Amino acid sequence: MPKPIRDGNGPRHVAIIMDGNGRWATQRGRPRLFGHHAGAKRVREIVQACPDVGVKYLTIFAFSTENWKRTQTEVAGLMSLFRRYIQKEARALHAENVQVRFIGDRVKLDRKLITLMDELEALTSGCTGVNLTIAINYGGRDEVARATKRLAQDVAAGKLCPEDVNEETLPKYLDTCVLPDPDLVIRTSGEARISNFLLWQSAYAEYEFVDTLWPDFSAEEFSSLIGGYGLRERRYGGVKA
């Protein structure tokens, strides 16, 4: 395992597409929801590993705007899992100084889940350790569309001049407006696609696509990827002098 990165060369913000829960369960002859429960337990381990490798911000993709297409049983099970996860982990996250935020469109979520999300955000709002952002009913295109609508409303209301709209303006309307852009995006399960996740924010992020299914993704593998990031040369379109 690489040594913890504390010299500023590591990623400050890591985003993870947690893929492979269903396949993990199927390989074991269990229902897909069994895999989702195993994946939820893995989140705790990765959050706890962040301070040791210098990661201040962690964003995880829990449920996409496209996931509503799954069976009613799986969707209902996931929503129940989210509610139980928040209820079970709230005090521990607060005790570990983790600040939690949720991004995504909450309109389609049930009222009890929204209330729990609001309560967890309020409970951890003063925490100064790891910033954990959980994307639920989130889609990158949907986020940009909602941001653009709010921006257009401000232009129509005279709060913003059309001439002032540029690539630095729109991010102020995104769900992630208080977060830095991700430096590293990790996707588990062997799939090499970004699945509509943080499209605007990840324009210059580094990517790692790993074969490990999410319930098997360990803190050791996470640490190894963080160490590998420190060896990369990020030029942002420029060339090395």
N, C-alpha and C positions, 0 to 999 in steps of 0.2 A: 504494500500500500504506500502511495506517495506521502511525503510529509505534508502536514497542513500548510496551506498557503496563507501567509500573513504579510507578504511584502508588497501587496497591491497588484501583483501580476495575475491573480485569479479573478474569476467572474464575480462581480458584485451581485448580479441578478441572474438567477437560473430559472428557466421555465421548463416544465415537464409535461409532455403528453403521455399520460399514464395508460398505456395500451397493453392488452393481453390478458385481462382478468378472465374473460369468458373462455378463451382457449386454455388457459391454465386450469380452470375448473373442468372443462370437457376432457382434457388429458387424464384427469383423475376420476372420470366417471361421475362427476358431480354436476348439479345445475349451475348455470352461469352466475346466479346470485351468490353462490358459495365463493366464486372467484372475486366478486366485487367486495365481499366482506374481508377476504384475505388482503385485497389491495388496499382497503381502508386502513388496516393495521400497519401496512408498509409505510403509509404516509408519516406516521409518528416517528418511525426510525429515521427517515430522511430529514424531517424537520430538525430532529435532535442532532443530526450530523452537521447541519449547516454552520454553526459557530466554529467548529473545529477546522473547517476548510475555508473560512473567510467569506461565506455566502451570507449576505445581509437580507436579500429579497428572494423569496421562493414563490413562484406562481405555478399552480397545478390545474390541469384541465380535467374537471370532474364530470361534466355533462354538457354536451354541445347542443346547439339549436337543432342539429340533425338527429340527435339521439331519440327524439320523440317518435321516430319511425320504428323503433324497436317494439317488441311485443308489449302489450299492456301490462302483462305480469312482470316483465323485467323493469319497465319504467316505474311502476308502482313500488317494486322492491327497492329500486335505487332511491326514490324519494323517501321511503321509509328509512333506508340506510343513512341518508344525509341527516334526517332528523335525529336519529339515534346517535350518530357520530357527534353532532354538535352538543347534544345533551351530555354525552359521556365524556367528551374531551374538553369542554369549556373550562372547567376549573384547572385542569392540568396545563392547558395552553396559557392561561393567565399566570399560573404559578411559575411557568418556565419563561415568562416575559415575552411571549409571542404575540405580536399584534396581527389580528386577523381581519381581512377584508374579503368581500365577495364582489365579483364582477359578473356582468351578464344582465339580461333582461328578466326582471323578476315577475313580470305581468302574468306569465303562465304558471308560476309556482303557487302551491297552496298556501293559504294564509298562515297556518301553523309554522311551516318551514320558514316563511319570510320573517315571522316574528322571532324565531330562534336565531336567524341570521342577524337581524338587527340587534338582538340582545348580546350576541357574541361580539359583534363589532364594538358595541358600547362598552362591554366588559373589558375588552383588551385594548381600547383606544389609547390608553396611557402607557402601554408596554413599549419598551425601547430595544428589545432584542431582535430576533428574526421577524421579518415582515412576511407573513404567509397570506397569499392571495389565492382564493379558490374560485375558479370559473365555473358557474352553474347556469345552465341555459345560456351559454355564451357561444357566439360565432363572430369571427373577425369581420366579415362583411356586414353582419347585422349591427355590430358595434359602430362601424364607420357610418352606416346609414343613419343610425340614431344620433350620432354626433353631428353629422351634417345637417340633420333636421333641426337640432338645437342651435347650431351655428346660423342657419338660415333664419330662424325665428329672431335671433338677436340682430341680424342685419335688417330684417323687416321692421323691427321695433326701434331702429336707429341707434342701438347700443354698439354696433360694430359697422365700420365702413367696409364696403366690398374691396376697396383697394388694400385694406389691411389683412385680408385673408391670404395666408400663405402656409407653407408646410410647418411653420411653428405655431400657427393659430389652431389648426384642427386638433392637435394632441391635447389641448386644454379642454376639449369637449369629450374626449374619450373616457371610458370607464377607468382607465389606468392613469388618469391625469396627475395623480400624486406620486406615481412610481417612475423610476428610471427605466429606460428601455432594457430588455433582457440582453445580456451579453452572450449567454449560451442557452440553446434550446435542445433538450434531450427528448427523444422518442423511444420508448421501449417496444418490444415485441417483433422487431425485424421489419416493420413497415417503414418505407422511406417517403413519407409525405407529411405535410404540415397540417392538413385537415382543418383549415379555416381558423387557425389559432394564432392570435396576436399578429395579424397580417401587417399592420402598419408599424407596430413597435419592433418587429423582428427584421426590419429591412437590412440591418447590418449585423445581425446576430450570427454567431458560429453555431453549427448544428452537429449533433451526434445522434446517429441512428444505431441503436444497439439491439441485438437479438433477444436479450433477456426479457421474459414476460414480466409485467409489472410486479406481481406478488413475489417474484424471486429477485427483484432488483434490490441489492443490498447497499448498506452504507459504504461498504468497501468498494463496490463498483462505482458508486457515486463519487467517492473520494478520488478514485483513479481517473475518472473523466475530468474532474476539476483540475487534477494535476496535469493532465494532458493539455487542457486549455491554456495553462501557463506557458506552454512551449510554442503556442501559435503566434504568428505575427499578424496583427490587425492593422490594415492600411486604410480602410474606409474609402476605397476608390483611388487612393493616392499611391505613390511609390516611395520606397525607402530611400532616404537621402544618402 
